[in-house]
Amino acid sequence: MQDEVAKMKLSRGLGPSDTDEQRAEREKRQRMKEYGDNIAKVNKVLELRAEGNADEKVPKTISQPTPQEVIEAQQRRERALQFAKQVPKPKPKPTDPTKPTQSDEGEEDSGRERGISDMEAKHKHDQGVVEAIKRQLKMQ
């Protein structure tokens, strides 16, 4: 009796939906699998050739992409190149005459060192504050 009920439930219902996205995804996975299989075959042939016994086990054919796929890939590449040519390129920044030259670098370095020493002093002070807070929290 349970078997009959189970069969009735299986035969009824809407069933799985098969949308365009699902079909496209399935086709994509299939192409990826075929590509992987082709690469595996090529690698196997190359490995056998490297070992020197390629004549014994080399498959006769390795499937190549169809000419239509090759043409479509070339067209996509051509469209991408055309698009890249139309993208505006960034213009170089004009040189600023107010920027320091080689002779002014000594002054700039001393200012930089002063800034670094100030930052180090602030860092050490902040570390002391953190330690004081930690000691205070452990006391409580």
SEVEXMI-206041 format. One record per atom (N, C-alpha, C): residue in three letters; atom name; x, y, z. Coordinates in pm, 1 decimal, m for minus. Example, Ala and Ser with C-alpha at 12.3 -4.5 7.8 and 13.67 -1.06 7.14 Angstrom:
BEGIN
+-----+----+----------+----------+----------+
|  aa | at |        X |        Y |        Z |
+-----+----+----------+----------+----------+
| ALA |  N |   1319.0 |   m569.0 |    780.0 |
| ALA | CA |   1230.0 |   m450.0 |    780.0 |
| ALA |  C |   1320.0 |   m330.0 |    780.0 |
| SER |  N |   1285.0 |   m225.0 |    708.0 |
| SER | CA |   1367.0 |   m106.0 |    714.0 |
| SER |  C |   1290.0 |      3.0 |    787.0 |
+-----+----+----------+----------+----------+
***
This chain:
BEGIN
+-----+----+----------+----------+----------+
|  aa | at |        X |        Y |        Z |
+-----+----+----------+----------+----------+
| MET |  N |     82.2 |   m118.8 |      0.0 |
| MET | CA |      0.0 |      0.0 |      0.0 |
| MET |  C |     87.3 |    126.2 |      0.0 |
| GLN |  N |    194.7 |    126.1 |     80.8 |
| GLN | CA |    282.9 |    241.4 |     84.8 |
| GLN |  C |    352.4 |    262.5 |    m49.5 |
| ASP |  N |    384.2 |    152.5 |   m115.6 |
| ASP | CA |    448.6 |    164.5 |   m246.8 |
| ASP |  C |    356.6 |    233.8 |   m346.2 |
| GLU |  N |    227.8 |    199.4 |   m341.9 |
| GLU | CA |    132.6 |    262.2 |   m432.7 |
| GLU |  C |    120.9 |    411.6 |   m405.1 |
| VAL |  N |    119.1 |    448.3 |   m278.7 |
| VAL | CA |    110.6 |    589.0 |   m242.0 |
| VAL |  C |    236.7 |    662.6 |   m287.6 |
| ALA |  N |    351.0 |    600.2 |   m268.2 |
| ALA | CA |    477.5 |    662.4 |   m308.9 |
| ALA |  C |    480.4 |    681.9 |   m460.0 |
| LYS |  N |    432.1 |    585.2 |   m536.6 |
| LYS | CA |    428.6 |    598.1 |   m682.3 |
| LYS |  C |    333.1 |    708.3 |   m724.6 |
| MET |  N |    222.1 |    718.8 |   m653.1 |
| MET | CA |    125.6 |    822.9 |   m686.3 |
| MET |  C |    187.0 |    961.2 |   m662.6 |
| LYS |  N |    259.3 |    975.7 |   m554.3 |
| LYS | CA |    320.4 |   1104.1 |   m524.3 |
| LYS |  C |    428.5 |   1138.2 |   m626.8 |
| LEU |  N |    503.4 |   1039.2 |   m671.1 |
| LEU | CA |    608.6 |   1064.0 |   m768.5 |
| LEU |  C |    551.4 |   1102.0 |   m904.6 |
| SER |  N |    439.6 |   1045.0 |   m939.3 |
| SER | CA |    384.2 |   1072.1 |  m1071.1 |
| SER |  C |    315.1 |   1207.8 |  m1076.8 |
| ARG |  N |    278.7 |   1262.9 |   m962.8 |
| ARG | CA |    210.9 |   1391.0 |   m959.8 |
| ARG |  C |    310.0 |   1502.0 |   m925.6 |
| GLY |  N |    266.2 |   1623.2 |   m943.1 |
| GLY | CA |    348.6 |   1736.0 |   m904.0 |
| GLY |  C |    396.6 |   1812.6 |  m1025.5 |
| LEU |  N |    457.7 |   1922.8 |   m998.9 |
| LEU | CA |    503.1 |   2010.1 |  m1105.9 |
| LEU |  C |    634.6 |   1966.0 |  m1166.3 |
| GLY |  N |    717.3 |   1901.9 |  m1086.4 |
| GLY | CA |    847.3 |   1859.5 |  m1135.9 |
| GLY |  C |    946.7 |   1974.1 |  m1131.0 |
| PRO |  N |   1071.3 |   1944.8 |  m1161.0 |
| PRO | CA |   1173.0 |   2049.9 |  m1153.6 |
| PRO |  C |   1156.0 |   2151.9 |  m1265.3 |
| SER |  N |   1188.3 |   2274.1 |  m1235.6 |
| SER | CA |   1181.4 |   2377.2 |  m1338.2 |
| SER |  C |   1314.0 |   2379.9 |  m1412.5 |
| ASP |  N |   1307.9 |   2412.0 |  m1540.3 |
| ASP | CA |   1428.0 |   2417.3 |  m1621.8 |
| ASP |  C |   1430.3 |   2553.9 |  m1689.8 |
| THR |  N |   1489.2 |   2651.4 |  m1621.5 |
| THR | CA |   1490.8 |   2787.3 |  m1674.2 |
| THR |  C |   1609.4 |   2806.9 |  m1767.6 |
| ASP |  N |   1608.7 |   2920.1 |  m1834.9 |
| ASP | CA |   1718.8 |   2950.8 |  m1926.2 |
| ASP |  C |   1850.7 |   2961.7 |  m1850.0 |
| GLU |  N |   1846.9 |   3018.8 |  m1729.3 |
| GLU | CA |   1969.1 |   3031.5 |  m1650.4 |
| GLU |  C |   2024.7 |   2895.2 |  m1614.1 |
| GLN |  N |   1933.7 |   2803.6 |  m1576.4 |
| GLN | CA |   1979.0 |   2669.9 |  m1540.1 |
| GLN |  C |   2037.7 |   2598.2 |  m1660.8 |
| ARG |  N |   1973.2 |   2613.3 |  m1775.5 |
| ARG | CA |   2027.2 |   2550.1 |  m1896.7 |
| ARG |  C |   2162.9 |   2608.0 |  m1933.5 |
| ALA |  N |   2174.1 |   2740.0 |  m1923.1 |
| ALA | CA |   2302.0 |   2804.3 |  m1956.3 |
| ALA |  C |   2410.8 |   2757.7 |  m1860.1 |
| GLU |  N |   2377.1 |   2747.7 |  m1733.1 |
| GLU | CA |   2474.3 |   2702.5 |  m1634.1 |
| GLU |  C |   2515.4 |   2557.6 |  m1660.9 |
| ARG |  N |   2418.3 |   2473.8 |  m1697.0 |
| ARG | CA |   2448.1 |   2334.5 |  m1727.0 |
| ARG |  C |   2537.5 |   2323.5 |  m1849.7 |
| GLU |  N |   2508.0 |   2404.0 |  m1953.4 |
| GLU | CA |   2592.0 |   2402.9 |  m2073.2 |
| GLU |  C |   2732.3 |   2452.1 |  m2041.9 |
| LYS |  N |   2740.9 |   2552.1 |  m1956.0 |
| LYS | CA |   2871.7 |   2604.7 |  m1916.6 |
| LYS |  C |   2952.8 |   2496.6 |  m1844.3 |
| ARG |  N |   2887.2 |   2425.4 |  m1750.5 |
| ARG | CA |   2957.1 |   2317.6 |  m1680.5 |
| ARG |  C |   3000.4 |   2208.4 |  m1776.9 |
| GLN |  N |   2916.8 |   2179.6 |  m1876.7 |
| GLN | CA |   2950.3 |   2076.9 |  m1976.0 |
| GLN |  C |   3072.7 |   2120.8 |  m2057.1 |
| ARG |  N |   3075.4 |   2249.6 |  m2099.5 |
| ARG | CA |   3190.9 |   2299.1 |  m2175.6 |
| ARG |  C |   3317.3 |   2294.2 |  m2090.4 |
| MET |  N |   3302.1 |   2329.3 |  m1961.4 |
| MET | CA |   3417.9 |   2325.1 |  m1872.7 |
| MET |  C |   3469.7 |   2182.6 |  m1857.6 |
| LYS |  N |   3378.3 |   2086.8 |  m1847.9 |
| LYS | CA |   3417.7 |   1946.9 |  m1834.5 |
| LYS |  C |   3488.4 |   1899.8 |  m1961.1 |
| GLU |  N |   3433.8 |   1934.6 |  m2077.9 |
| GLU | CA |   3497.4 |   1895.5 |  m2203.5 |
| GLU |  C |   3635.6 |   1958.0 |  m2216.3 |
| TYR |  N |   3646.8 |   2083.6 |  m2176.6 |
| TYR | CA |   3776.1 |   2151.4 |  m2181.9 |
| TYR |  C |   3876.5 |   2079.8 |  m2091.7 |
| GLY |  N |   3833.4 |   2045.5 |  m1970.9 |
| GLY | CA |   3921.0 |   1974.2 |  m1878.6 |
| GLY |  C |   3963.3 |   1839.6 |  m1932.6 |
| ASP |  N |   3868.8 |   1768.7 |  m1995.5 |
| ASP | CA |   3902.1 |   1639.1 |  m2055.4 |
| ASP |  C |   4004.5 |   1656.3 |  m2167.2 |
| ASN |  N |   3984.8 |   1759.6 |  m2249.9 |
| ASN | CA |   4079.7 |   1783.2 |  m2359.6 |
| ASN |  C |   4218.4 |   1816.4 |  m2305.9 |
| ILE |  N |   4224.2 |   1897.9 |  m2203.3 |
| ILE | CA |   4353.3 |   1933.8 |  m2144.6 |
| ILE |  C |   4419.3 |   1809.4 |  m2085.6 |
| ALA |  N |   4340.7 |   1725.2 |  m2021.3 |
| ALA | CA |   4396.6 |   1602.3 |  m1964.6 |
| ALA |  C |   4455.8 |   1514.8 |  m2074.9 |
| LYS |  N |   4386.4 |   1505.5 |  m2188.1 |
| LYS | CA |   4438.3 |   1426.6 |  m2300.2 |
| LYS |  C |   4568.8 |   1485.2 |  m2353.0 |
| VAL |  N |   4570.6 |   1617.3 |  m2368.4 |
| VAL | CA |   4691.3 |   1682.8 |  m2419.5 |
| VAL |  C |   4806.7 |   1660.5 |  m2323.3 |
| ASN |  N |   4781.6 |   1676.6 |  m2194.1 |
| ASN | CA |   4886.9 |   1656.3 |  m2095.1 |
| ASN |  C |   4936.7 |   1512.9 |  m2095.8 |
| LYS |  N |   4845.3 |   1418.2 |  m2116.6 |
| LYS | CA |   4884.0 |   1277.9 |  m2121.9 |
| LYS |  C |   4975.9 |   1252.8 |  m2241.0 |
| VAL |  N |   4941.5 |   1312.2 |  m2354.9 |
| VAL | CA |   5023.9 |   1296.9 |  m2474.5 |
| VAL |  C |   5161.4 |   1359.2 |  m2451.7 |
| LEU |  N |   5163.7 |   1478.1 |  m2392.8 |
| LEU | CA |   5291.5 |   1543.9 |  m2367.7 |
| LEU |  C |   5376.6 |   1464.8 |  m2269.7 |
| GLU |  N |   5312.9 |   1407.6 |  m2169.8 |
| GLU | CA |   5386.0 |   1326.5 |  m2073.0 |
| GLU |  C |   5444.7 |   1203.0 |  m2139.4 |
| LEU |  N |   5364.9 |   1138.1 |  m2225.2 |
| LEU | CA |   5413.9 |   1019.1 |  m2293.9 |
| LEU |  C |   5528.4 |   1054.3 |  m2388.9 |
| ARG |  N |   5518.1 |   1168.1 |  m2454.2 |
| ARG | CA |   5626.6 |   1210.3 |  m2543.2 |
| ARG |  C |   5753.5 |   1237.2 |  m2463.9 |
| ALA |  N |   5737.8 |   1296.6 |  m2346.1 |
| ALA | CA |   5853.7 |   1326.6 |  m2262.9 |
| ALA |  C |   5921.6 |   1198.8 |  m2216.1 |
| GLU |  N |   5841.2 |   1094.7 |  m2192.5 |
| GLU | CA |   5897.1 |    966.3 |  m2149.8 |
| GLU |  C |   5960.4 |    890.8 |  m2265.4 |
| GLY |  N |   5924.0 |    925.8 |  m2385.7 |
| GLY | CA |   5983.7 |    861.3 |  m2501.6 |
| GLY |  C |   5902.2 |    748.1 |  m2561.4 |
| ASN |  N |   5793.9 |    707.2 |  m2500.5 |
| ASN | CA |   5711.6 |    598.4 |  m2555.0 |
| ASN |  C |   5577.8 |    652.4 |  m2604.6 |
| ALA |  N |   5582.4 |    761.7 |  m2674.8 |
| ALA | CA |   5460.8 |    826.5 |  m2722.0 |
| ALA |  C |   5390.0 |    743.3 |  m2828.1 |
| ASP |  N |   5463.3 |    664.5 |  m2903.0 |
| ASP | CA |   5403.1 |    588.9 |  m3012.4 |
| ASP |  C |   5309.1 |    480.0 |  m2962.3 |
| GLU |  N |   5330.2 |    429.3 |  m2843.3 |
| GLU | CA |   5251.4 |    317.0 |  m2794.7 |
| GLU |  C |   5109.8 |    355.3 |  m2751.9 |
| LYS |  N |   5096.0 |    463.9 |  m2676.9 |
| LYS | CA |   4968.1 |    492.0 |  m2613.5 |
| LYS |  C |   4905.5 |    624.3 |  m2654.8 |
| VAL |  N |   4957.8 |    692.2 |  m2753.2 |
| VAL | CA |   4906.9 |    823.7 |  m2790.7 |
| VAL |  C |   4771.5 |    808.8 |  m2858.9 |
| PRO |  N |   4669.9 |    878.8 |  m2809.5 |
| PRO | CA |   4541.5 |    874.2 |  m2878.7 |
| PRO |  C |   4555.1 |    934.5 |  m3017.7 |
| LYS |  N |   4478.3 |    883.0 |  m3109.9 |
| LYS | CA |   4488.2 |    926.5 |  m3249.6 |
| LYS |  C |   4437.8 |   1068.8 |  m3269.6 |
| THR |  N |   4331.1 |   1105.5 |  m3198.4 |
| THR | CA |   4275.5 |   1238.7 |  m3219.1 |
| THR |  C |   4258.8 |   1310.0 |  m3086.0 |
| ILE |  N |   4281.2 |   1435.8 |  m3091.3 |
| ILE | CA |   4252.6 |   1523.1 |  m2978.6 |
| ILE |  C |   4153.3 |   1625.0 |  m3032.1 |
| SER |  N |   4036.5 |   1631.3 |  m2968.9 |
| SER | CA |   3931.6 |   1715.9 |  m3023.5 |
| SER |  C |   3971.7 |   1862.3 |  m3014.9 |
| GLN |  N |   3954.7 |   1932.1 |  m3122.1 |
| GLN | CA |   3984.3 |   2073.8 |  m3132.1 |
| GLN |  C |   3852.4 |   2150.1 |  m3131.1 |
| PRO |  N |   3855.0 |   2276.7 |  m3092.3 |
| PRO | CA |   3730.9 |   2353.6 |  m3097.4 |
| PRO |  C |   3682.8 |   2367.1 |  m3242.0 |
| THR |  N |   3554.9 |   2375.7 |  m3256.6 |
| THR | CA |   3498.9 |   2386.2 |  m3390.9 |
| THR |  C |   3537.4 |   2520.4 |  m3451.8 |
| PRO |  N |   3543.0 |   2527.2 |  m3583.8 |
| PRO | CA |   3580.1 |   2653.4 |  m3647.0 |
| PRO |  C |   3486.4 |   2768.1 |  m3607.8 |
| GLN |  N |   3359.1 |   2739.0 |  m3587.0 |
| GLN | CA |   3264.8 |   2842.7 |  m3548.4 |
| GLN |  C |   3302.9 |   2903.0 |  m3413.3 |
| GLU |  N |   3342.0 |   2817.2 |  m3317.8 |
| GLU | CA |   3382.9 |   2866.6 |  m3186.6 |
| GLU |  C |   3508.7 |   2951.7 |  m3197.4 |
| VAL |  N |   3600.6 |   2911.4 |  m3283.0 |
| VAL | CA |   3724.0 |   2987.2 |  m3302.7 |
| VAL |  C |   3691.9 |   3123.9 |  m3361.5 |
| ILE |  N |   3603.3 |   3125.7 |  m3458.6 |
| ILE | CA |   3565.2 |   3252.3 |  m3522.8 |
| ILE |  C |   3497.1 |   3343.9 |  m3421.8 |
| GLU |  N |   3406.6 |   3288.6 |  m3340.9 |
| GLU | CA |   3338.2 |   3369.5 |  m3240.1 |
| GLU |  C |   3437.4 |   3424.8 |  m3138.2 |
| ALA |  N |   3535.2 |   3343.9 |  m3098.4 |
| ALA | CA |   3635.4 |   3390.1 |  m3003.3 |
| ALA |  C |   3717.8 |   3503.5 |  m3063.6 |
| GLN |  N |   3752.7 |   3492.2 |  m3189.8 |
| GLN | CA |   3828.7 |   3597.8 |  m3256.4 |
| GLN |  C |   3745.6 |   3725.6 |  m3266.5 |
| GLN |  N |   3616.7 |   3711.8 |  m3293.9 |
| GLN | CA |   3529.8 |   3829.1 |  m3303.2 |
| GLN |  C |   3517.1 |   3897.9 |  m3167.4 |
| ARG |  N |   3504.6 |   3818.8 |  m3060.5 |
| ARG | CA |   3495.6 |   3876.9 |  m2926.4 |
| ARG |  C |   3624.1 |   3952.7 |  m2893.0 |
| ARG |  N |   3737.8 |   3893.5 |  m2928.5 |
| ARG | CA |   3866.0 |   3959.5 |  m2902.3 |
| ARG |  C |   3876.4 |   4089.3 |  m2980.8 |
| GLU |  N |   3832.8 |   4086.6 |  m3106.7 |
| GLU | CA |   3839.2 |   4205.5 |  m3191.3 |
| GLU |  C |   3751.2 |   4316.8 |  m3133.8 |
| ARG |  N |   3630.9 |   4280.8 |  m3087.2 |
| ARG | CA |   3542.2 |   4380.7 |  m3025.9 |
| ARG |  C |   3604.5 |   4438.6 |  m2899.1 |
| ALA |  N |   3668.2 |   4352.7 |  m2820.6 |
| ALA | CA |   3732.3 |   4400.0 |  m2697.7 |
| ALA |  C |   3846.7 |   4495.6 |  m2730.0 |
| LEU |  N |   3925.1 |   4464.8 |  m2832.7 |
| LEU | CA |   4034.9 |   4553.1 |  m2871.8 |
| LEU |  C |   3982.5 |   4687.3 |  m2922.0 |
| GLN |  N |   3873.7 |   4684.2 |  m2998.5 |
| GLN | CA |   3814.6 |   4809.3 |  m3046.5 |
| GLN |  C |   3766.6 |   4894.0 |  m2928.4 |
| PHE |  N |   3704.7 |   4829.2 |  m2831.2 |
| PHE | CA |   3658.2 |   4900.8 |  m2713.1 |
| PHE |  C |   3776.3 |   4961.0 |  m2637.7 |
| ALA |  N |   3884.6 |   4884.7 |  m2624.7 |
| ALA | CA |   4001.7 |   4933.3 |  m2552.3 |
| ALA |  C |   4062.9 |   5054.3 |  m2621.1 |
| LYS |  N |   4054.9 |   5059.7 |  m2753.0 |
| LYS | CA |   4108.9 |   5174.0 |  m2825.6 |
| LYS |  C |   4025.7 |   5299.1 |  m2801.1 |
| GLN |  N |   3896.7 |   5283.3 |  m2773.0 |
| GLN | CA |   3807.7 |   5396.9 |  m2754.5 |
| GLN |  C |   3807.8 |   5450.0 |  m2611.5 |
| VAL |  N |   3860.8 |   5374.2 |  m2517.2 |
| VAL | CA |   3862.8 |   5417.7 |  m2378.5 |
| VAL |  C |   3962.2 |   5533.0 |  m2365.6 |
| PRO |  N |   3919.2 |   5644.0 |  m2305.0 |
| PRO | CA |   4012.4 |   5757.2 |  m2292.4 |
| PRO |  C |   4127.9 |   5722.4 |  m2199.5 |
| LYS |  N |   4246.6 |   5755.5 |  m2243.2 |
| LYS | CA |   4366.5 |   5727.5 |  m2165.8 |
| LYS |  C |   4392.1 |   5843.5 |  m2068.6 |
| PRO |  N |   4444.6 |   5815.4 |  m1950.6 |
| PRO | CA |   4473.1 |   5922.7 |  m1855.7 |
| PRO |  C |   4588.1 |   6008.6 |  m1907.0 |
| LYS |  N |   4574.9 |   6137.5 |  m1883.7 |
| LYS | CA |   4677.6 |   6230.0 |  m1929.2 |
| LYS |  C |   4783.3 |   6243.3 |  m1820.6 |
| PRO |  N |   4909.9 |   6253.8 |  m1858.6 |
| PRO | CA |   5013.9 |   6268.1 |  m1756.9 |
| PRO |  C |   5001.3 |   6403.0 |  m1686.7 |
| LYS |  N |   5032.8 |   6404.0 |  m1559.6 |
| LYS | CA |   5023.9 |   6527.1 |  m1481.6 |
| LYS |  C |   5136.3 |   6621.0 |  m1525.0 |
| PRO |  N |   5106.2 |   6749.1 |  m1535.9 |
| PRO | CA |   5213.0 |   6842.7 |  m1571.8 |
| PRO |  C |   5311.8 |   6856.7 |  m1456.4 |
| THR |  N |   5435.2 |   6879.3 |  m1492.3 |
| THR | CA |   5536.7 |   6893.8 |  m1388.1 |
| THR |  C |   5515.7 |   7025.6 |  m1315.2 |
| ASP |  N |   5531.7 |   7022.8 |  m1184.5 |
| ASP | CA |   5509.5 |   7140.2 |  m1101.3 |
| ASP |  C |   5644.1 |   7204.9 |  m1069.0 |
| PRO |  N |   5664.9 |   7329.7 |  m1109.9 |
| PRO | CA |   5794.9 |   7392.9 |  m1084.9 |
| PRO |  C |   5818.1 |   7423.8 |   m937.6 |
| THR |  N |   5713.5 |   7419.5 |   m854.4 |
| THR | CA |   5730.3 |   7450.8 |   m712.2 |
| THR |  C |   5778.4 |   7331.0 |   m631.7 |
| LYS |  N |   5784.7 |   7214.4 |   m693.5 |
| LYS | CA |   5831.7 |   7096.6 |   m621.3 |
| LYS |  C |   5980.6 |   7111.2 |   m592.0 |
| PRO |  N |   6026.6 |   7053.2 |   m480.8 |
| PRO | CA |   6167.7 |   7066.1 |   m445.6 |
| PRO |  C |   6257.5 |   6992.5 |   m544.7 |
| THR |  N |   6372.8 |   7050.1 |   m565.6 |
| THR | CA |   6469.5 |   6989.0 |   m657.5 |
| THR |  C |   6568.4 |   6907.8 |   m576.3 |
| GLN |  N |   6670.4 |   6857.5 |   m642.0 |
| GLN | CA |   6771.8 |   6775.6 |   m576.9 |
| GLN |  C |   6840.1 |   6851.9 |   m463.6 |
| SER |  N |   6866.0 |   6982.8 |   m480.1 |
| SER | CA |   6937.3 |   7059.6 |   m378.1 |
| SER |  C |   6851.6 |   7082.0 |   m252.9 |
| ASP |  N |   6719.4 |   7080.2 |   m267.3 |
| ASP | CA |   6629.9 |   7102.7 |   m154.3 |
| ASP |  C |   6601.6 |   6975.8 |    m74.9 |
| GLU |  N |   6648.5 |   6862.5 |   m120.2 |
| GLU | CA |   6615.6 |   6736.6 |    m54.6 |
| GLU |  C |   6673.0 |   6726.7 |     84.8 |
| GLY |  N |   6789.9 |   6788.2 |    110.5 |
| GLY | CA |   6849.8 |   6782.2 |    243.6 |
| GLY |  C |   6758.9 |   6843.1 |    347.6 |
| GLU |  N |   6698.9 |   6955.0 |    314.1 |
| GLU | CA |   6606.8 |   7020.3 |    406.6 |
| GLU |  C |   6482.4 |   6934.5 |    427.8 |
| GLU |  N |   6435.6 |   6874.1 |    321.1 |
| GLU | CA |   6315.3 |   6791.4 |    330.2 |
| GLU |  C |   6341.8 |   6667.0 |    414.2 |
| ASP |  N |   6461.5 |   6607.9 |    401.5 |
| ASP | CA |   6495.1 |   6488.4 |    478.5 |
| ASP |  C |   6497.4 |   6517.6 |    627.8 |
| SER |  N |   6551.9 |   6632.2 |    667.4 |
| SER | CA |   6557.3 |   6664.3 |    809.7 |
| SER |  C |   6415.3 |   6683.4 |    864.8 |
| GLY |  N |   6328.8 |   6744.3 |    786.6 |
| GLY | CA |   6189.6 |   6759.2 |    828.4 |
| GLY |  C |   6120.6 |   6624.2 |    839.5 |
| ARG |  N |   6153.3 |   6535.7 |    749.3 |
| ARG | CA |   6094.9 |   6401.6 |    750.8 |
| ARG |  C |   6142.9 |   6325.4 |    873.9 |
| GLU |  N |   6272.7 |   6336.2 |    903.7 |
| GLU | CA |   6327.3 |   6267.6 |   1020.9 |
| GLU |  C |   6264.9 |   6322.9 |   1149.0 |
| ARG |  N |   6245.3 |   6454.2 |   1153.6 |
| ARG | CA |   6183.3 |   6515.6 |   1269.5 |
| ARG |  C |   6041.4 |   6461.4 |   1286.9 |
| GLY |  N |   5968.4 |   6450.3 |   1175.1 |
| GLY | CA |   5832.3 |   6397.0 |   1181.1 |
| GLY |  C |   5830.6 |   6254.1 |   1230.2 |
| ILE |  N |   5927.6 |   6174.2 |   1186.3 |
| ILE | CA |   5934.2 |   6034.5 |   1229.0 |
| ILE |  C |   5965.3 |   6026.1 |   1377.6 |
| SER |  N |   6059.2 |   6107.8 |   1424.3 |
| SER | CA |   6093.4 |   6102.7 |   1567.3 |
| SER |  C |   5973.8 |   6148.0 |   1651.5 |
| ASP |  N |   5898.4 |   6245.6 |   1603.8 |
| ASP | CA |   5778.2 |   6287.9 |   1675.8 |
| ASP |  C |   5677.0 |   6173.6 |   1684.7 |
| MET |  N |   5660.7 |   6102.5 |   1573.0 |
| MET | CA |   5566.1 |   5990.1 |   1572.2 |
| MET |  C |   5611.9 |   5879.7 |   1666.6 |
| GLU |  N |   5743.4 |   5852.3 |   1670.2 |
| GLU | CA |   5794.5 |   5749.3 |   1760.4 |
| GLU |  C |   5769.9 |   5787.9 |   1906.0 |
| ALA |  N |   5791.1 |   5915.4 |   1939.3 |
| ALA | CA |   5768.8 |   5960.8 |   2076.7 |
| ALA |  C |   5621.5 |   5946.2 |   2114.8 |
| LYS |  N |   5532.3 |   5982.2 |   2024.1 |
| LYS | CA |   5388.4 |   5969.1 |   2050.5 |
| LYS |  C |   5351.7 |   5822.1 |   2067.6 |
| HIS |  N |   5411.9 |   5736.2 |   1987.1 |
| HIS | CA |   5384.8 |   5593.1 |   1995.3 |
| HIS |  C |   5426.6 |   5539.1 |   2132.9 |
| LYS |  N |   5546.2 |   5578.1 |   2178.4 |
| LYS | CA |   5593.6 |   5531.0 |   2309.5 |
| LYS |  C |   5502.7 |   5583.2 |   2421.0 |
| HIS |  N |   5459.7 |   5706.7 |   2409.5 |
| HIS | CA |   5368.9 |   5763.2 |   2509.2 |
| HIS |  C |   5238.0 |   5684.3 |   2511.4 |
| ASP |  N |   5183.7 |   5654.9 |   2392.5 |
| ASP | CA |   5058.7 |   5579.1 |   2385.2 |
| ASP |  C |   5075.6 |   5439.1 |   2441.2 |
| GLN |  N |   5192.1 |   5377.3 |   2420.3 |
| GLN | CA |   5216.6 |   5244.5 |   2477.0 |
| GLN |  C |   5214.5 |   5251.2 |   2629.4 |
| GLY |  N |   5273.1 |   5358.0 |   2684.8 |
| GLY | CA |   5271.4 |   5374.8 |   2830.1 |
| GLY |  C |   5130.1 |   5389.8 |   2882.5 |
| VAL |  N |   5046.3 |   5463.3 |   2810.2 |
| VAL | CA |   4906.8 |   5480.3 |   2851.0 |
| VAL |  C |   4834.6 |   5346.6 |   2849.1 |
| VAL |  N |   4859.6 |   5267.6 |   2747.0 |
| VAL | CA |   4794.7 |   5135.9 |   2736.3 |
| VAL |  C |   4838.2 |   5046.8 |   2851.8 |
| GLU |  N |   4967.3 |   5047.2 |   2884.1 |
| GLU | CA |   5017.1 |   4966.3 |   2995.3 |
| GLU |  C |   4952.6 |   5009.2 |   3126.8 |
| ALA |  N |   4938.4 |   5141.2 |   3147.5 |
| ALA | CA |   4875.9 |   5191.0 |   3270.2 |
| ALA |  C |   4730.9 |   5144.0 |   3280.5 |
| ILE |  N |   4660.6 |   5146.6 |   3170.6 |
| ILE | CA |   4520.2 |   5101.5 |   3170.4 |
| ILE |  C |   4513.8 |   4952.3 |   3200.5 |
| LYS |  N |   4605.1 |   4875.0 |   3141.3 |
| LYS | CA |   4606.3 |   4729.8 |   3166.2 |
| LYS |  C |   4633.6 |   4701.2 |   3314.4 |
| ARG |  N |   4731.7 |   4772.5 |   3372.7 |
| ARG | CA |   4760.5 |   4752.4 |   3516.3 |
| ARG |  C |   4640.0 |   4788.2 |   3603.2 |
| GLN |  N |   4574.4 |   4895.7 |   3565.1 |
| GLN | CA |   4457.7 |   4939.7 |   3642.8 |
| GLN |  C |   4345.4 |   4837.1 |   3634.5 |
| LEU |  N |   4324.3 |   4777.7 |   3518.7 |
| LEU | CA |   4217.6 |   4680.2 |   3502.7 |
| LEU |  C |   4250.8 |   4551.8 |   3577.8 |
| LYS |  N |   4376.2 |   4514.5 |   3588.4 |
| LYS | CA |   4414.4 |   4394.3 |   3660.7 |
| LYS |  C |   4399.2 |   4414.2 |   3810.1 |
| MET |  N |   4414.8 |   4536.1 |   3858.1 |
| MET | CA |   4401.7 |   4564.6 |   4000.3 |
| MET |  C |   4257.1 |   4549.8 |   4045.6 |
| GLN |  N |   4163.9 |   4582.0 |   3964.1 |
| GLN | CA |   4023.8 |   4581.8 |   4003.3 |
| GLN |  C |   3965.1 |   4445.7 |   4003.1 |
+-----+----+----------+----------+----------+
***
